[in-house]
Amino acid sequence: MNFIEIDLKKLEHNYHAIRSLLNPKTKMIGVVKANAYGSGVNSIAEKLVALGIDALAVAYTEEGIQLRNQGIKARILVFYPQIENFKLLISANLEPALYSKKSWRAFEKNILDQKKTNYPVHIKYNTGLNRIGFNPADSKWVLNEIKKDAFNIKSVYSHLAASEENRPNEFSQKQLALFNEIMNDHKKNSKSETDFHLLNTSGIFNYPELHLDWVRCGIGLYGFANQPNGE
Ligand SMILES: *Cc1c(COP(=O)(O)O)cnc(C)c1O
């Protein structure tokens, strides 16, 4: 399937349906990675911005640059930025997720080289599956780093891996316990207000008490979620 016609009206409907589930203070990241899941990122991203999405997210720097070239001015997070592209990422004013000591150091060097301070970044922790992210045991190291002027920590996040499974779920409980500790440590040590997030689309439906400050919604916006509101 290389062409899917997405009905923008349906996107609008899904956006409002999901938004209506959220606490008014919870912000929504529209995940448009992989060309909005193969549907043609162009019109989707523009429509989401017009609808009032709080930020967009992509997987790789190139996708973010493509959105900038298209004239999208909204905040754009990059979930899996490659170190080789950090310079480009900064010139396009994209916000990286930093997920390892190596990526952290490399990004710091790029910020300093470009004589920037207070650059908006996001910190990804791995609390579950073998996905990328700082090990929770690295948090002491991270907490020391975030004091530096180079960084403005916009958010700290993880990914609830089994969010589509039935509840109660032991694996999710373990992840949550780890993330709670991370949140507490960051709240105690942050120099500015930091937001926290944990959920993708299925988590939004299944864990309403964990919407926190942001939710990251991809597939639900396109209507493929196996949930009543997703159609
Ligand atoms: C792809 C992705 C999402 C969106 O997940 P959906 O299930 O499509 O809502 C959220 N967070 C991260 C880190 C992702 O990579």
The ligand as a Tripos MOL2 file, in Angstrom:
@<TRIPOS>MOLECULE
LIG
   15    15     1     0     0
SMALL
NO_CHARGES

@<TRIPOS>ATOM
      1 C1          5.6990    6.3280   17.3780 C.3       1 LIG1
      2 C2          5.7730    6.8350   18.7470 C.ar      1 LIG1
      3 C3          4.6070    7.2820   19.4030 C.ar      1 LIG1
      4 C4          3.2180    7.2170   18.7980 C.3       1 LIG1
      5 O1          2.6530    5.9550   19.0150 O.3       1 LIG1
      6 P1          1.1640    5.6250   18.5190 P.3       1 LIG1
      7 O2          0.9340    4.2550   19.0460 O.co2     1 LIG1
      8 O3          1.1780    5.6830   17.0390 O.co2     1 LIG1
      9 O4          0.2650    6.6340   19.1240 O.co2     1 LIG1
     10 C5          4.7460    7.8030   20.6810 C.ar      1 LIG1
     11 N1          5.9580    7.8780   21.2800 N.ar      1 LIG1
     12 C6          7.0930    7.4550   20.6750 C.ar      1 LIG1
     13 C7          8.3930    7.5970   21.4090 C.3       1 LIG1
     14 C8          7.0440    6.9210   19.4050 C.ar      1 LIG1
     15 O5          8.1830    6.5100   18.8230 O.3       1 LIG1
@<TRIPOS>BOND
     1     1     2 1
     2     2     3 ar
     3     2    14 ar
     4     3     4 1
     5     3    10 ar
     6     4     5 1
     7     5     6 1
     8     6     7 2
     9     6     8 1
    10     6     9 1
    11    10    11 ar
    12    11    12 ar
    13    12    13 1
    14    12    14 ar
    15    14    15 1
@<TRIPOS>SUBSTRUCTURE
     1 LIG1         1 GROUP 0 **** ****
